[in-house]
Amino acid sequence: MSKVIVFRAQGSTLEKLPVEAKTLDEATLRTHHGVYTVIRTYPGVKVVRMAQHFQRLGESARLLGEPFHLEEDWTRTMLRRAVEASGFELVRARLTVPFGAPDELILALESFTPPAPELYERGVRVGLVEGRRESPLAKDSHFIEWRETMMADQPPGIFEVIMYDRDGLISEGVGSNFYAVIDGKVRTARDGMLEGIARSILLDVVALVAPIELRRIQVDELPTASEAMLTSASRSVIPVIQVGEVVIGDGKPGPIASALKARYDHRLERELEPL
């Protein structure tokens, strides 16, 4: 049974498409490729940094040499209409501007349940693969096909996959940004990766918790990390207890990840805005 509802918006029209899909990725692969962003809603149909999400859509199109004709107010309106039509209390939505159709918007919506507290209390294990996005700064949905393959090749219990290049430098996760605490500093890549919305929130608050160093992490440095974590717009700050074969620290979430999550969640609460 389909768990995702897909709409097409054009002009003043919002139409439901006959797409059967159980995940947002599956819905995307069954509709149109394009530039995209993923947004979740909060109680009261509120969102965070919608303007930044919209700007990233336009910037992704520019980087890929694609036209982009949408306006932010129209995009907000169509997303709000789609959320209302879905009947879901909380929503995780992928907004895609199809290649070759710069005045259209595909909205795939799924009912969203926030992660269980155990995810943050126990931490997650992530895989490690060599790879990268063709255009690291652009959200191109063709990447989803490669991501699906990478995740399918991982053993059970792997939450995410972290990518590194031929020089052993870690860039990001296939659906998140990655950080490690090394010598008391929170390290994350400065460039060569997609700058997530959640990452921008974390960078706004990290100095309240620990020094930040914008420099990529070498795979060989992972054994020296005392903590590691991911950020994603849907799941906040997630502690990482193992990367590939490397156990991080003592194999338990650490105090910096916990403090960063608290600061992140507080900032997010302050920035909630009506859709």
TACOR-V630982 format. One record per backbone hydrogen bond with DSSP energy under -0.5 kcal/mol. CO is the residue of the C=O (numbers start at 1). NH is the residue of the N-H. If there is no record, write none. Layout:
CO:NH
CO:NH
This chain:
3:111
5:109
6:17
7:107
8:15
9:105
10:13
13:10
15:8
17:19
18:20
19:21
21:3
21:4
23:27
24:28
25:29
26:30
28:31
33:99
34:141
35:97
37:95
39:93
42:45
42:46
45:275
46:42
47:273
49:53
50:54
51:55
52:56
53:57
54:58
55:59
56:60
57:61
58:62
59:63
60:64
61:66
62:65
71:75
72:76
73:77
74:78
75:79
76:80
77:81
78:82
79:83
80:84
81:85
82:86
83:87
90:112
91:41
92:110
93:39
93:95
94:96
94:108
95:37
96:98
96:106
97:35
98:101
101:104
102:69
103:11
105:9
105:107
106:96
106:108
107:7
107:109
108:94
109:5
110:92
116:119
116:120
117:120
117:121
118:122
119:123
124:241
124:242
125:159
125:160
126:244
127:162
129:131
129:164
133:136
135:138
138:140
139:36
139:141
140:143
141:144
141:145
142:145
142:146
143:147
144:148
145:149
146:150
147:151
148:152
149:153
151:154
155:158
157:125
157:159
160:127
161:174
162:129
163:171
163:172
164:131
165:168
168:219
169:165
172:163
176:173
177:231
179:229
180:182
180:187
181:226
181:227
182:185
185:182
185:187
186:213
187:180
188:215
194:196
196:200
197:201
198:202
199:203
200:204
201:205
202:205
202:206
205:208
206:209
206:210
211:186
213:188
213:215
217:170
218:221
218:222
219:222
221:224
222:225
225:249
227:181
228:240
229:179
230:238
231:177
232:235
232:236
236:232
236:238
237:239
238:230
239:124
240:228
241:248
242:126
243:246
245:247
246:243
247:249
248:251
254:258
255:259
256:260
257:261
258:262
259:263
260:264
261:265
262:266
263:267
264:268
265:269
266:270
267:271
268:272
269:272
273:47
